[in-house]
């Protein structure tokens, strides 16, 4: 029978290491043609919206979709898994925490592939729910010693930094000066809902890596054209998704300063199909919009662990 898992049950079994392994598998399989991913579709009403991403992962024998709704009340997330062999339902998972962890893990994976191994300083734009996993994953793949965080609300920012410092045992502090923080950074992470660039790309030092994870709609922009112009590598989850959703890349695409094959998929870097960083001086950029297969691979892993732990309840179909 199909298994239903609540947010609390997902939290009990899902670790960052699970998420890092799952997103790497998803991107490798996508590069080799063993996973099928369909970009997000949205249905909008005057008061709410439904967002759906779907795909299939042949090595795991699963297909399915992630759906979420957004409104003034907030967002609600689910992942549905089905058996590739016969279409039978396998599981339904509440997926807010799962999605947060896979987004952070994808940023961490990109940093592992593209940032310098000696990266020690970072700046993170955003102090919300999604920023937690971005910071945790970055610290898991690089020996980051100091992270400066930028956010609009000072009281929330200070509480966030104190909480993350205690949780991760790193020096995580509010950024007093944005330009100085960016200039000092080896890694820059943006995870916001901004509609205008958050920093001047001319501030980036040689060898910095940028992960831009918040621009998953054409109206959103976190980085400027200077950042794109200076990047020796522009990596994306998937070209098809970036072309539809990346508000950051749209201006350069429209002006002909970037084309589809100027973007490298993360899976192509992992399997060696295309080169990544060539020198310590290269500036690298990863644009993350999210893929269904990231959620599906991680959900399948969570379901296996939950069954082993005796968690969840059976659904009558």
Secondary structure, DSSP 8 states (H G I E B T S, - for coil): -EEEE-HHHHHHH--HHHHHHHHHHHHHHHHHTSEEEEEEEEEE-SSEEEEEEEEEEGGGTEEEEEEEEEETTEEEEEEEEEETTT--EEEEEE-HHHHHHHHHHHHHHHHHHHS-TT--EEEEE--SHHHHHHHHHHHHHS---EEEEE-S-HHHHHHHHHHHHHHHTSEEEE-S-HHHHHHH-SEEEE-S--SS-SS-GGG--TT-EEEE-S--STT---S-HHHHHH-SEEEES-HHHHHHH-HHHHHHHHTTSS-GGGSEEHHHHHTTSS----STT--EEEE----HHHHHHHHHHHHHHHHHHT-SEEE--
